[in-house]
């Protein structure tokens, strides 16, 4: 008689395996149910808004919304020579309509970003368009001489397309030309790439300064007896907990030309009263203030790594004949690399998106890419360009975040 | 830490040099606070030390900037100090309004952030939670994504649903920015949590709710409170989202300081800064006490 293995069943007769799977599924659901409210909240108020803004970087329908028929007839235009009467007639009709509904300004601003000077051409022509009669081509060409230029029409055609890579091009200092593709802007108009570079350089310098200042402090805190190091830790944590604005204000008071540092330098005799150093409202001010603000983010991870290194290793190296420098370089330093990585990445990630401090103490030469994004969001109202600049910045930050997760693991982030 | 007798002269020099360097770095860390405190008592409307202050002249110091916190924006600041004056200050004082707003927005966003964040952290700490790493990365990301991008995105999206320039919009933004801190601190507390306590409670007949509130919550409460304090200080200190989302009606303390620094620099900002430093000292002390309590509750002895 063959030995049939009966599946083990629970009291009610269902196989135990099935029952276990069901119970596991239910506990999975329960755990997910706890996380769901916050997850949904973050998706709705954080992820979706950013995604919607980023969409603006490649999608701008201002022209299409207010002048849909012009956009359509321009679609069939080859872009080589002046368009025909049909395009001019549609344009005249929609300009007149835009004048009446007061929407022509929005279209004009939009085209102006592609072709500077277009704004006045549009508003001027719209004013005349109300009374225009056929043939429209002649009438419009008479209204403003820009309409005679093929490049102007090419710019209009480009803005009439709702999906466009032009803003990302502009964010990297390239200009989109119809039928030709991207063309690099002239030297003096290349501002964004320079700004991205400056942001990277300042972030790297701030990271370097934080490491330079944070490493000795973390080492001291990790090696001193707990009672003393806890007291000294307050000196690290207190600035960490103090308002960002307070610290930035304080740095203005310290670094300005009538400030503490300059006063001391004059008093000591390093410089004279009328040749005080300009330490603020430039790159120096940004670097000093940001280093101070981000230093705790370097010290804390370094400290928690150094705390776990047994002092016996360095002592063993010394007893085997290593000089203090060699023992440090070959034994101690390699063991602190995880802390350097964690702190350095965190400082760099936070520095690269900094806005408040550069805006207040950066002056002209110390502003970063965030300030440019805020400028285009709030002042120039070129949201698409802001979105494109932000998209590049966000991509960089997310890449670093991913690296941070690989190196440190986000569940290992510690605060205080 | 006394030096052992066999240290060489070079090592001794290095030892003291190292201590000096560290001392200077600590000075760098604490210098802003050291400078702000005395300057806030300056009698002159400047950001720098006057000769009188350096000579410790009692006439060079005053409380006028602290008084200015109360009177700035009042209808009749020179009136005798009575109930009418207090009511005027409460109603019209610019800084008073900023302080009120900061507390309203801070407390509201802290309550929401702490409850949502604690629930999520409890869920995330369960081993059966699916896609844990990815979800954690999404929930922590508001801390990492540059504030300008977050604020600009919300500004753009909130404009479509008329949430800009409302308290609700600002509070929602601050909840988003505060939750990562709650998750991090509560998760850290849950790491040392003994899961058999839950099973023990369940086997004794307690339901999920009773177990959570009677067993788990009291043990992780210190972590929850310090997470809440982190969320509060984040909201209290936040200015980028306010710049983008708030109208003058929702001005908070940092927003008021921001325009103060950019427009008319007056030592009132330093007086406010001093008060904020005192507040952060209080919060820091509370956090430290909570951390010790939490370690005691969980039976962790410090090494």
Interface residues (C-beta under 8 A of the other chain):
Chain A: X24 X27 X28 X30 X31 X32 X33 X34 X35 X37 X38 X39 X41 X42 X43 X45 X46 X47 X48 X49 X50 X51 X52 X53 X54 X56 X213 X216 X217 X220 X223 X224 X225 X226 X232 X234 X235 X236 X237 X238 X239 X241 X242 X243 X244 X245 X246 X247 X248 X249 X250 X251 X252 X253 X254 X256 X258 X259 X260 X263 X292 X295 X324 X349 X352 X353 X354 X355 X356 X360 X370 X373 X374 X377 X378 X383 X386 X387 X390 X393 X394 X397 X398 X401 X404 X405 X410 X411 X413 X414 X415 X416
Chain B: X1 X11 X14 X18 X19 X21 X22 X25 X26 X28 X29 X30 X31 X32 X33 X35 X36 X39 X46 X47 X48 X49 X116 X117 X119 X120 X122 X123 X124 X126 X128 X129 X130 X133 X135 X136 X137 X138 X139 X140 X141 X142 X144 X145 X146 X147 X148 X149 X150 X152 X153 X154 X155 X156 X157 X158 X172 X173 X175 X176 X179 X181 X184 X185 X187 X188 X208 X230 X233 X236 X237 X239 X240 X243 X244 X253 X254 X257 X258 X261 X262 X265 X269 X270 X273 X276 X277 X280 X281 X283 X284 X287 X291 X302
